[in-house]
Amino acid sequence: PASAFRAQARTVYDTVNANSAADLETAFYWRDNPDGSTGLPAGHWMTIAATVVFDQGLDLGQAAEVFALTGIGIADGFTSCWTEKYQTNLLRPVTYIKRLIDPAWNSPVNSPAFPEYTSGHSVGSAAAATVLTGLLGDVAFVDSASRPLGFADRPFASFWAAANQAAGSRLSGGIHYPMGIEQGLDQGRQVG
């Protein structure tokens, strides 16, 4: 009961139980499930890249570089993430919390049926933010990727502001421990 791992699970439990309506909306905004609307986190980030390419008026060569390097960064990020997930093979917070804290508890966002550590949204978002910032700088933009799901467009001051929100949404959604999110951001930054 006094372990550091229990504290991680307790943080998920307490965070979800204290979620505001805005926290839940953010968790669902970044859900990016394979329903075809955003194409998972990679599709969401490629939509962000396309928005900025258009907003900046980049020519074909510049646009091709942005799309190629962002896509490669995200792909390499997810390769490293999935390698880690299946080497670590860590159970999801919902499993731990139901067994040892509160049997009636559920995560607001459905927990994926694969290992928790590290957070794919954190890794992919950090890899994309690192590449896009390296290519384009700290650019403000408006994200419209989740518009097909009925969400309002979201303005961001930078790619990192979006990446940090995407990563944090996984805690509000109850599907990642803080350590999976924090290490995922670091992992994605290194890959990017």
C-alpha positions in Angstrom: 0.0 0.0 0.0 2.9 2.4 0.6 4.7 1.7 -2.7 5.5 4.3 -5.3 3.5 2.3 -7.8 0.4 2.5 -5.7 0.9 6.3 -5.5 0.9 6.4 -9.3 -2.4 4.5 -9.4 -3.8 6.7 -6.7 -2.9 9.8 -8.7 -4.9 8.5 -11.6 -7.8 7.6 -9.3 -7.8 11.0 -7.6 -7.3 12.9 -10.8 -10.2 11.2 -12.6 -12.5 11.6 -9.6 -11.7 15.4 -9.5 -12.1 15.9 -13.3 -14.0 19.0 -14.3 -16.2 19.1 -17.4 -13.3 20.8 -19.2 -10.9 18.1 -18.2 -13.2 15.4 -19.6 -13.7 17.4 -22.8 -9.9 17.5 -23.2 -9.6 13.8 -22.6 -12.1 13.1 -25.3 -10.7 15.7 -27.7 -7.4 13.9 -27.7 -8.9 10.4 -27.6 -7.9 9.8 -31.2 -9.4 6.3 -31.4 -9.3 4.2 -34.6 -12.8 5.3 -35.7 -11.5 7.0 -38.9 -12.1 10.6 -37.7 -8.6 11.6 -36.7 -6.5 8.6 -37.7 -5.1 8.0 -34.2 -2.5 10.4 -32.7 -0.4 10.2 -35.9 -3.3 11.4 -38.0 -4.1 14.1 -35.6 -0.6 15.4 -35.7 -0.4 15.2 -39.5 -3.6 17.3 -39.6 -1.9 19.9 -37.3 1.2 19.8 -39.7 -1.1 20.3 -42.7 -2.8 23.3 -41.0 0.5 25.0 -40.3 1.8 24.3 -43.8 -1.3 25.9 -45.2 -1.3 28.8 -42.7 2.4 29.5 -43.4 1.9 29.3 -47.1 4.9 26.9 -47.5 5.9 25.9 -51.0 5.8 22.3 -52.2 9.4 21.6 -51.2 9.0 23.0 -47.7 5.6 21.2 -47.3 7.2 17.9 -48.4 10.0 18.3 -45.9 7.5 19.1 -43.1 5.3 16.1 -43.9 8.2 13.7 -44.4 10.1 14.5 -41.3 7.0 14.8 -39.1 5.8 11.4 -40.4 9.2 9.8 -39.9 9.4 11.3 -36.4 6.0 10.0 -35.4 6.6 6.6 -36.9 10.0 6.2 -35.1 8.3 7.5 -31.9 5.6 4.8 -32.1 8.1 2.1 -33.0 10.1 2.9 -29.8 7.0 3.2 -27.8 5.5 -0.1 -28.8 8.9 -1.8 -28.3 8.9 -0.4 -24.7 5.2 -1.3 -24.1 5.8 -5.0 -24.8 9.1 -5.2 -23.0 7.7 -3.6 -19.9 4.2 -5.1 -20.2 2.6 -2.9 -17.5 -1.0 -3.3 -16.6 -3.4 -0.3 -17.1 -4.5 1.9 -14.2 -8.1 0.6 -14.5 -7.0 -2.9 -13.8 -4.9 -2.0 -10.8 -7.5 0.4 -9.4 -10.4 -2.1 -9.8 -8.4 -4.8 -8.1 -6.8 -2.8 -5.2 -8.5 0.5 -4.7 -12.1 0.7 -5.9 -13.8 -2.3 -7.7 -16.6 0.0 -9.1 -14.2 2.5 -10.7 -13.9 3.0 -14.5 -11.8 5.2 -16.6 -13.8 7.8 -18.5 -11.9 7.0 -21.8 -11.9 3.3 -22.6 -8.5 1.7 -21.8 -6.8 0.2 -24.8 -6.2 -3.6 -24.8 -2.4 -3.3 -24.8 0.2 -2.5 -22.2 0.4 0.9 -20.5 4.0 2.0 -20.4 4.9 4.4 -22.1 2.0 6.6 -23.3 1.7 6.5 -27.0 0.0 9.8 -27.2 2.8 11.3 -25.2 5.6 9.8 -27.3 4.0 10.6 -30.6 3.0 14.1 -29.6 6.5 14.9 -28.3 8.2 13.5 -31.4 5.9 15.6 -33.6 6.3 18.7 -31.5 10.1 18.3 -31.5 10.2 17.9 -35.3 7.7 20.7 -36.1 9.4 23.1 -33.7 12.8 22.3 -35.2 11.5 23.0 -38.7 9.1 25.9 -38.1 9.8 27.3 -34.7 7.3 28.2 -31.9 4.3 28.7 -34.1 0.8 29.5 -32.8 -1.9 27.5 -34.6 -5.5 26.4 -34.4 -6.2 22.7 -34.3 -9.3 21.5 -36.1 -8.6 17.8 -36.2 -11.4 16.9 -33.8 -14.0 19.0 -35.5 -15.6 15.9 -37.2 -16.3 14.6 -33.7 -18.2 17.8 -32.7 -15.4 19.5 -30.8 -14.6 23.2 -31.2 -11.3 24.1 -32.8 -8.5 24.7 -30.2 -5.9 27.4 -30.4 -2.4 26.6 -29.2 0.5 29.0 -28.6 3.0 26.3 -29.8 3.4 22.7 -30.8 4.6 21.9 -27.3 1.5 23.4 -25.8 -0.5 20.9 -27.9 1.8 18.0 -27.1 1.6 18.7 -23.3 -2.2 18.9 -23.5 -2.4 15.7 -25.5 -0.2 13.9 -23.0 -2.0 15.3 -20.0 -5.3 14.2 -21.5 -4.3 10.6 -20.9 -4.2 11.2 -17.1 -7.6 12.9 -17.2 -8.9 10.0 -19.3 -7.7 7.6 -16.6 -5.7 5.4 -19.0 -2.0 6.2 -18.1 0.0 6.6 -15.0 1.9 9.9 -14.6 5.2 8.1 -15.1 4.0 6.7 -18.4 3.1 10.2 -19.6 6.3 11.9 -18.3 8.6 9.2 -19.6 6.6 9.1 -22.9 7.2 12.9 -23.4 10.9 12.4 -22.8 11.0 9.4 -25.1 9.3 11.3 -27.9 11.5 14.3 -27.4 14.6 12.2 -27.8 13.3 10.4 -30.9 12.2 13.7 -32.4 
